[in-house]
């Protein structure tokens, strides 16, 4: 009796997983055109770099027990270079730019510090670079 139940279960599982099909419509007319033309006029702008002082900002992320994460909640809305720790980089750049009147950091340098203990991992990112303002003409 037990063997019959196992056999029915395996047969049902095979039928449910093997009887699917997918079709992709490759020919005929499409609702959307093949290419979409977008005309965006070129924006004339000038970058004004302030070399009189170096901007610095720091962000810290603490992870307790491998899953409880405490970090900054303010970030810049721009893609960050590199693939590692984008969230902490964005927070450090935000902290460097806040209340300075600058738009971006030119030639940023990132310094990471990671301190691990038995139940806690603290990652600190410090960014430094020159501030710059974008002037649209």
C-alpha positions as CSV (number, residue, x, y, z in Angstrom):
1,X,0.0,0.0,0.0
2,X,2.8,2.4,0.9
3,X,4.6,1.6,-2.3
4,X,1.5,2.4,-4.3
5,X,1.2,5.9,-2.7
6,X,4.8,6.6,-3.5
7,X,4.3,5.4,-7.1
8,X,1.2,7.6,-7.5
9,X,3.1,10.6,-6.1
10,X,6.0,10.2,-8.4
11,X,3.8,9.7,-11.4
12,X,1.8,12.8,-10.6
13,X,4.9,14.8,-10.0
14,X,6.3,13.7,-13.4
15,X,3.1,14.6,-15.2
16,X,2.8,18.0,-13.6
17,X,6.4,18.9,-14.3
18,X,6.8,17.5,-17.8
19,X,3.6,18.6,-19.5
20,X,4.4,22.3,-19.8
21,X,5.2,24.1,-23.0
22,X,6.2,27.6,-23.9
23,X,5.8,29.3,-27.2
24,X,7.4,32.4,-28.4
25,X,5.8,34.4,-31.2
26,X,8.6,35.2,-33.7
27,X,6.7,36.2,-36.8
28,X,3.9,38.5,-37.7
29,X,3.2,42.1,-36.8
30,X,4.2,43.4,-33.4
31,X,2.2,45.9,-31.3
32,X,5.4,47.9,-30.6
33,X,7.6,49.2,-33.4
34,X,11.1,47.6,-33.8
35,X,12.8,50.8,-32.8
36,X,11.7,53.8,-30.9
37,X,13.2,57.2,-31.8
38,X,13.7,59.6,-28.9
39,X,15.0,63.1,-29.7
40,X,16.8,64.6,-26.7
41,X,18.5,67.9,-27.2
42,X,22.1,68.2,-26.0
43,X,22.4,70.1,-22.7
44,X,25.2,72.6,-22.6
45,X,26.8,72.6,-19.2
46,X,30.0,73.5,-17.4
47,X,31.6,71.8,-14.4
48,X,33.0,74.2,-11.8
49,X,35.5,72.4,-9.5
50,X,36.3,73.9,-6.1
51,X,39.9,72.9,-5.3
52,X,40.1,75.0,-2.2
53,X,38.9,72.2,0.1
54,X,38.5,68.5,0.1
55,X,35.1,67.1,0.9
56,X,34.9,64.0,3.1
57,X,32.0,61.8,4.2
58,X,31.7,58.6,6.2
59,X,29.0,55.9,6.3
60,X,28.8,52.9,8.6
61,X,26.9,49.7,8.3
62,X,26.6,47.3,11.2
63,X,25.3,43.7,10.8
64,X,24.4,41.8,13.9
65,X,24.1,38.0,13.9
66,X,24.5,38.0,10.1
67,X,21.0,39.4,9.3
68,X,20.1,42.4,11.4
69,X,21.4,45.4,9.4
70,X,21.7,48.9,10.7
71,X,22.9,51.5,8.2
72,X,22.4,55.1,7.0
73,X,19.0,55.9,5.4
74,X,20.1,58.8,3.1
75,X,21.7,58.1,-0.3
76,X,22.5,59.9,-3.5
77,X,20.4,58.8,-6.5
78,X,23.2,58.0,-8.9
79,X,25.0,54.9,-10.1
80,X,28.2,54.3,-8.1
81,X,31.4,53.0,-9.8
82,X,32.5,49.5,-9.0
83,X,30.4,46.5,-7.9
84,X,31.2,46.3,-4.2
85,X,29.2,48.0,-1.5
86,X,27.2,50.4,-3.6
87,X,24.8,51.3,-0.8
88,X,27.5,52.3,1.7
89,X,29.3,54.3,-1.1
90,X,26.1,56.2,-1.9
91,X,25.6,57.1,1.8
92,X,29.2,58.3,2.2
93,X,28.9,60.5,-0.9
94,X,25.6,61.9,0.4
95,X,27.1,62.7,3.8
96,X,30.1,64.4,2.0
97,X,27.8,66.6,-0.2
98,X,25.0,67.4,2.2
99,X,24.9,71.2,3.0
100,X,27.9,72.1,0.9
101,X,26.0,73.3,-2.2
102,X,28.0,71.0,-4.4
103,X,26.5,68.6,-6.9
104,X,29.1,65.9,-7.3
105,X,32.5,64.7,-6.0
106,X,35.3,64.8,-8.5
107,X,37.9,62.0,-8.4
108,X,36.5,60.3,-5.3
109,X,38.7,58.0,-3.2
110,X,37.0,55.3,-1.1
111,X,38.6,53.8,2.0
112,X,36.9,50.7,3.5
113,X,37.4,49.4,7.0
114,X,35.8,46.1,8.1
115,X,35.8,45.0,11.7
116,X,34.5,41.6,12.5
117,X,33.7,40.0,15.8
118,X,31.9,36.8,16.7
119,X,28.3,38.2,16.2
120,X,28.9,41.6,14.6
121,X,30.4,43.0,11.3
122,X,31.0,46.7,11.1
123,X,31.8,48.1,7.6
124,X,32.9,51.8,7.4
125,X,33.4,53.7,4.1
126,X,35.1,57.0,3.9
127,X,35.0,59.1,0.7
128,X,37.1,62.1,-0.1
129,X,37.4,64.3,-3.2
130,X,36.9,67.8,-4.6
131,X,33.4,69.2,-4.7
132,X,32.0,70.4,-8.0
133,X,29.0,72.2,-9.2
134,X,27.2,71.7,-12.5
135,X,26.3,75.0,-14.2
136,X,23.7,74.6,-17.0
137,X,24.2,77.3,-19.7
